[in-house]
Amino acid sequence: MALRLNPFRGFPYFRQSCRLVSTQVRPTDPRAQAKAKLAEIDALTPFSPALVDSFNRKHDYLRISLTERCNLRCFYCMPSEGVELSPEGKLLTNEEIIRLATLFVKSGVTKIRLTGGEPTVRKGIDEIISSLNELRQFGLKSIAMTSNGLALHRRLPKLIENGLSHLNLSLDTLDPFKFEIITRRRGHDAVLKALDVALKSSLQTVKLNVVVIKGLNDSEVFDFVEMTKDNTLSVRFIEFMPFTGNKWDKKKMVPSSELLEHLSTRYPSLQRAPDELNDTARSWKIPGHAGSFGFISSMSDHFCSSCNRLRITADGQIKVCLFDAKEMSLRDELRKGASDEELLQTIGRAVFGKEEKHAGMENIDVVTNRPMILIGGHPTIRSSLTTRRIPHKPMSPTSLPLLPRSQSQFFISRSHTAAFHTPSLTHLDDEGRASMVDIADKLPTKRTATAVGRIYVPPIAYELVTSTYPIGDNAAEPSSDQEKAKAKVRRKGDALTVAQLAAIMGAKKTSDLIPLCHPLSLTNVSVTLTPEVIDGNSRAQRYCIVCQATVSTEGKTGVEMEALMAVSVGLLTVWDMLKAVAGREMEIGGIVVLRKAGGRSGDFNRGQTQGDCET
């Protein structure tokens, strides 16, 4: 019998696939029957091409981070020095969250998970869940939340009443003392209360997320599995993952295969349990137990081929992979007044740029990617990442596959296919006005920076700088114009000593000269000026003065600007001291930050190289 397809007149390719499915003879093989049934359902359920990547993965699961804030400080999630939170005005409003959620659901998303930070610290979360619940009429089937449970046990009944259907609780230990070590806060009892309330509620699923770290909580695996004996609970053991600032070490990670082998010795009858479609966990069940347990092996055995997840950060960036630093701003598009069609085009470009799989555990980018606390989490945790930087190869317009007209609309201009991440300037607000960065929430730490630069001078100036000056009666009266110029330079004093003092003063005055720099209390400024002869490789030698400055502070922001200012002022002072004999021939160049240490972005070392005459 032919299917009626009037509701989908705008999707001719769906009509064609429907006719094919309806006219074929149903296969007798059960697997073939299941595939045919799925094809039939897909044909009747329009799915936006904007949510399909270049590897034909459909993304029907959206994770929305409601906040960057958290009431715990888990070491695997948040760097010890804290994180720089986005200003309130850069976060998505409730209305913007619901508009994006509505667009995603109407485009094919069936599951939304609310994350953070800690989502329960977001004001208005009750109303957000209630608004999401109204999207069920458009195909939304699941409203889930990942929480640390600290402030949940009293609020959970109301959230369930408003539409929450699934809950993941993060609890890495059953020992209150270890809980304080891991989270740097108290509250173990409160999390257990939340778990008890959740298990007695009408939630469709309750899952417990356990990040396993060798030597810390791996000995508790049996205790967590025992919790599944009498409770309809799914415990998921998560491999420790690398994120910015969490001091990830492969030696701290316990592979899922090792945990499974360990559990098999105690529970030889354990059986593989059926997994949900696109589930990140490989699940197992012990006969007689009400619940189950599973493994999320992002590091040792990734599940990228079946990934159906997209993420929206609290500040409105879309991330197509947890371990990929590239982002694209939906917030900016919203605030420019973009239509739904224009937003879908942006989403489509982001999704189509998704890689086939993330880098191996040794190569994940933890330098440019966010800390986990600012992402809104791994399939189950809130955290952050990095090890070695893997350069991203932008997709050129010519490498895009040929698409049906219905899909090619999402890839409009060449400029959008090149760089997935749009760089932003921290000293500009959303409207492009100058704005000082808010560092109120950052923790003061020890920070240092070293900068270097050169001033190239002619031989006569180099001789003046490096030779001994005549003193007192030994000083001959200058006769030629050149000698008079030399005398003029000498009357200004020791050029390098004066430049050194000027450089130190310049570092201290940085915030007075650069409008948006924060005034810092410097603990030390060290400046050296060194004459140097550069071998020009068969050309005439070049002479220069190398200025290097190292600046230190105990503060909330770095001192790279102070180090650069010191070098710049020092070299300019050398210029002023020598201009009487070399004003037209001197050249300043090669001013760079050599290294920095401290702060959330981690250490940096450019490596000092010899001067180059072409600098």
N, C-alpha and C positions, 0 to 999 in steps of 0.2 A: 504494500500500500504506500502510495507516495506521501511524503511529509508535506505539511503546509508550511510555507516559508515566508509568508507575508511580513512577519515582524522583522525580518532581516533583509529587506530590500536593499539597504545601503551596503550590504556585504556580499557581492556576487560570488566571491570565491568560496564563501561559506555555503551558498545555495548549491554550488556544484558538488562540494564534498558531501553535502547531505544526500543528494540524489544518488551518488555512488554508494554510500553506505546502505541506503534504503533499498536499492535494487539488487544488491548482491545476495547470493544464497548464504544463509548463516552457516559458518563453519561448525563442524562437530567437535573439534578440539577445544577444551575448556579455556586454554590460554588464548587461542585465536578468538573465541567468543568474547572474552574479557576485553581484548584489544579492540574488537569491533564495537563493543558497547561504549568503550571510552571514546573512540573516534566519533560515534554518534552523538555522545554528550558534548564533545568539543565542538562539533558542527553546530549544535543548537545553542551554544554559549559563546557569544562573540568575545574574543580576547584581543585587546589592542596590540598591534605590532610594536608599539612603543615599549612594551614590557618583554619583548623577545630579543635576546642577544644574538650575536653572529654565530653562536654555536647551537642555536635553536632551543635554548633553555627558556622556558616560560617562568616569569617571576610573579607569583601570586601571593607572596608573603612579604609584608611590609613591617619593618621595625621602626618605631618612632621614638626618638629620645625626647622626653619632656623637659629635662633639666640637666645641667652639667654638675649640679650640686649633689652632695651625698653626705649623710650623717655618719658614715664610717670612713676609714682611711686604709682600706685593704692594700697591703704593700704591692701585690701583683697588679693592682689596678691604678693606683695613684702614686706618682713619684714622691719621694720623701720630702722634697722641698715644696710640695703642693703644685697646683697648676694655675695658670692664668685664665680666669673665667671670662667669658664673653660679657660685655656690658648688657644690661637688661634690655636695652633697645634693639640689640642685634638678635635676640632670641625670638622664635616664632610665637606669635600670640595664639590664644585658644582658637580664634576665628581662622587664622592661617593654617593651623594644624587640621582643623575640620575640613577646610576647603581642599587641602591637599589629599587628605584621607578620602574624601568623597570622590575626587578625580581618580585616585588609584583604584578604588573599589569599582567604580563604573567602568574602569578599563580592564578589570579582570582580577584584582586582588581579592582573596577570600579570607585571608587571615591577617590581623593586625596585632602586633605585640608592642606594648608600651614599656619603654626602658628609661634609663637615665645615664649617668648619675643614679640617684634613687628617685623613682617616679613619684613616690608618695610625698616628697617634699614640695612638689609642684602645687601651687594654689589652683584650685578649680579642677582637680583631677576627677572629682565626682561628676562634674558637668561634662568634662571631656568624654568620659566613658559613656555617659547617657547619650551624648550626641552621636558617638560612634555606633551605639546600639540602634539608632534610627537608620543606619546604613544597611541593616540586614535586608531591607526590602530591595536593595540593589545587588545582593549577592554575597554580602559579608557573612561568614559563617562562624568566625571565632574572634573573640576579643580577649587577648592574653596580656599578662603583665609579668615582668621579672622584678623581684623586689628582694631587699635584704631582710625584710620582715621586722625591722627594728620598731617601727611605729605602725604596724599593720593590724594587730589582732583586734583592736577596737573598731577599725575602719573597714575591715574586710566585708562584713555583712552588707553594709551600704553599697560598697562597690559591686558586689555580686547582684544586689537588687537592681542596680543601674545597668547591668549587662555584662559584667566581667564573667568570663566562662572558663578560663584556664589560668593557672598560677604556677610560676617557677620561683621557688625560694632559694636563695644562695646561703649555704651553710657549709663551711669547710672543716668544721671540727665539732665533736661532741664534748670537748673538754673546755670549760669556761676560761681556764688560764691560757690555753692556746688561742682561744677566740680573741683575747685581748692582744696577743702577740701579732696575730694575722691582721686584725682590723684596727689596731691601735685605739680601740674604744671598748667600753663595756656594753652589755646588752644581750648576752647569750640567752638568758631566760626569756627575754621578750621575743626572740626569734622562735624559740620552741613553743611559746604560747601561740604565735601566729600560725605555726605549722599545725598545732592541735586544732585551732579554729578552722583552718582550711580543710583538714581531713574530715571534719564533721559537717562541712558545708555541702551545698549543692553544686560545687564546681565540677566540671566535667573531668578535669585532670589536675592533679597536684604533683609537681616534680621538684626534686631536691637537687640542686647543682653543687657539686663538690669539686673544687680545683685541687688536684692531688699534687703535692710537692714532696719530693723525696727527703726523708729524714725529718719531716715536720708532721705530716698527717697521714702518710701512706700506711701506717700501722693500724689506722682506724677503718680501713676498707671493710673488714669483716663486720664491724659494729654497724656501719651504715647499711650493709646488705641485710643484716638481721632486722632492721626496721621495716623491711618489705614483707616480713613474715605475716604480720597481723594487720597491716595497713595497705590500702589500695594506693600505693605510693610508688612513683618511679624515681629511683636514685640514679643520677647520671654523673659519672666520674669524668672530669674534664682535664685534659693534658695542659700543664702549665705552658702558657704561650708568651712570646716576646712582644712587648709593647714599650713605647717610649718611657724611659725612666724607671722601669720595674726590675732592673738588674737581672734580666733573664739569663739563665745559664742552662745549657743542655743537660748538665749533670744533675740539675734539680728536677728535670722532667722524668716522669715515670710513664713509659709507653703503655698504651692500653693493652697490647698483647701480653705484656709482663703481668699486669694486674689480672687479666683473665686467667692466665696460667696459674697464678697464685690462688685465685678463688676456686679453680677447678679441683685443686687438691683437697679443699674442705667440702666442696659441693660437687661431687663427681657426676651427679644426675642432672646438673643444670642443662637447660635446653635453650636453643635459639628462639627468641620470641619474634613474632611478626612486627615489623617496623611500619610506621606511618609513611606514606608516600613522601619523598624528599626529606625524611627525618634525618637529623644530623647524628643521632645516636644509634649505635648498634646494640640492640636490646637483647637481654637474656632473662630467663625466668627459672626459678627453682621450684620443682613440683611441690605443691602444698602451700606455697607462699602466695599471699593475696596480691602482692605487688611485683615489681620487676626492677632490674637495674640495667644500666647500659653505659657505653663509653662514647665520648665525643673526642675523637682522635684527630684534631685539626693538624697536629704536627706530624705524627708518625704515619697516618693513613688518611689523607684528606678526602673530602667528599665533594669536591668541586664539580664533578661531572653532573651531579643532580642538584646543584645549588639553585634555589628558587627565591633567594632573599635579596631584598633591597633595604637600605637604611637611610633614614633622614635624621640628621643630627639636630640637637636642640637649637642650633643657630641656623638651621634651614639648608644645610648642604646635603646633597644626595651622594651617598657612597654605595658603590655597587659591589664592593668587596671589603670585608673587615680589615684585610691585610694590605690594602692598596691605598696609598696616600692621596690619590687623585680624588678631587671632589668637584661638584658643580653646584652653584647656588640657586636654589629654588626660591629662597627668601627674596633675593634681589629681583628676580623676575616677578614675583608676586607684588612687590612694592613699586615696581615700574608700571603696574597695571596690566600685566600679561593676561591674555585670555586663556581659557582651558586648552585650546588648541595649541597656543604658543608654549604653554607649560608642558604639554605632551611632547612637543618637539624637543624641548630641553631634556626631558626625561628620556626620550628615545635616543638622543645622542649619547647620554650617559650610559644607558644600558648597552647600547651597541658597542661601546668601547670596553666592555668588560672582558678581562683576559680569560683564557680557557681554564687556568688554575693559578692559584697564588704561588709565590716562590717557596722553595723548600725552607725548612726551619732555620738553616744556616744563613739564608740570604734574604730574609724578610726585612723590609725597610722600616727600621725603627728610628730613623733620623728625622724624616719628614712627615711620617704618619703621626696622628694624634695619640696622646695617652688614651687608654681604654675609657677612662672616666669621661672623656669628651666625645667619645664615639657613640656610646649607647650599646656597646657590647657585642661580644662573641655570641654564638648561638645561645649562650646563657649567662655570660658574666659581663660585668662592667669593667673595662680595663684599658691597657695601652701597649705599644709595640715597637720592635726594631732590632736589627743586628747589622747587616751590611747593606748598603744602598745598591739596589738594582735599578739601573736607568730604564725608564719607560720609553719604549719605542712608539712614538705617536703613529696613529693609523693614517696613512695618506688617503686622499680622496680616491685615488686610482685603485687602492687595495680593497675598497668596499665592494662586496659582492652585488651582483645584479639583483634587484628586489622588484617585487610586483609594485605597481603604481601606488597601491594602498600603503605600502611600507616605505617607499622611497620618499614620501612626503616628510618624513622625520629627519632627513639628512639634506638640509637645504643648501648650506653654503660651505665652501672649502674651509673657511676659517674655523668652523666649528668642529671639523673632524681632526684637526691637528692637535690642539692641546685640550685635554679634558678638564684640567684644573685651571680656574681663572685666578691669577695672583691678585692679592689685595694689599693695599697700603695700610699699615696699622695706624698711621697718624692722620688718616682721613675718616670722617664719619660717613654715614650712608648717603649723604647728599654732597660729598666731595669737599666739605669744609675741613680746615685744619683742626685737629683734635689731639690733645695729649692722651697717651695710653693710660688707662686706669690700672694701677698696680697695687691697689689697696688690699686685695686678697692674697697677694703673693707673700711668701715667707722670705725674710732676709737670710741670705747665705753668703759664704765667702766666694767672691768672684774676682778674676784677674783677666787682663787682656794685654797682649803685646802687639804693637804695630811697628812698622819699619818703613823708611823712605830714603831717597837719595837726592842730593843736589850735585849736578855735574858742573865742574868749574874748570877754567883754563889753567895751564901750568903755573902762571904767575900767581894766581890766587891760591893754588895748592901749596906753592912754596911759602907764601906768607903764613898760611895756617900751620905749616909743619916746622918752620924754621924758628930759631931763637931770636927774639927781638933785641935790638941794641938798647942798652940801658944807660942813662946818665951821660957822663962825659964821652963814652964810647960811641954815642950816636952821632954820626956824621950829618952835616947839613945837606939836605937833598939838593941836587943840581938839576937833573932832568925832570921832565914832566912825569915820567914813570915813577921816579923816586919820590916825587912829591905826592903822587897818588898812594904809593905804599905808606908813606908817613901818615897820610890822612886816615888810612885804614887802621894803622897801629894806634892812633890816638883814641880810637873807639875801644881799645882794650883787646883782650884775648877773645877772638871771635867764637871759639867753641865753648868757652866758659859762659860767655854772655848768652849764647844760644841754648845752652843747657838750662840755665836759670829761666829763660823765657819759655822753654818747653814745659817746665814744671808749672809755671804760672798759667800757661795756656790750658793745661789739663784741669786745673782748679777752676778756671773760668768758663768751662765748656757750656754749662747751662745758661750762662749770661749771653753767650754768643749764638747758640743754637736754640731757637725759640721753644721747641717742644721736648727738649732734653730735661730729664728729671735732675734736680740738684742732688748730688750725692756727697756723702762724707767719705773722702778718700783716706785710706789707711796708709798708702805709700805710693809715691811716684818716682820711678827710677829711669833716668835718661842718660844715654851715652851717645857721643858723637865721635865717629872714627874716620880718619882720612883713609882712602882706599884707592889703589891704582888698579885699573882694569885692563887686562891684556886684550887688545882688540883683534887678535888672530890675524897677523900680517898687516894690520892697519896700525895707525898711530895709537899709542896708549891714551886711555881716557882717565881723568882724575875726578874723584867724587868724594863727598862727605856723607857717610851713612849715619842716619839718626834712628835710634831704636828706643822705644819707650815702653815700659811695663807699668801698668796702673792696677792697684788693688783696692777693694772695698768690702765692707760687710753690708750688703744692701739687697734691695728687692729687684734691681735691674742691673744689667751688665755695664761694663766700663769700656766697651770697644770705642765709643765716641770720644771718651777722654784720652785713650791711647792715640787715636788718629789725630786728635786736636794737638796733643803734645808734639807729635812728629811734624805736623804741618807748621806749627808756630816755630819750632826749632829750626826747620829748614828755611823758613822765611826770614828768620833772624840772621842766619848765615848769609843769606842773600843781601840783606841790608848792610851787614858788616863788610862785605866784600864788593859792593856795587861800584865803589870808586875805581876799582881796577878791572872788574869783570862783569859789569852790569848788563852788557849786551850779549854775553856769551854763556851765561849760566842757565841751567835747565833743571827744574824740579820734576821728579817722576817716581813711579813705582811705589806709591804709598799704599800699603795693604795691611790688613790685620794678619799677623803671623799665627797667632794662637789665642784661644780663650779657654777658660775653665770656670765651672760652676754654672748654676742656673738650670732651668727646666730643659732647655734644648741640648744640654750635654756639652762635652768638651769638643774642641776643634783645633786642629793643627795643620796649617798649610804646608809647613816644612820650609826652612830657610834655604834659599838658593843664592848662588853667587850673582853679582850684578851683571847686567847685560847692557852693552853699549846701545842696543836698540830700544831699551826700556823707555 
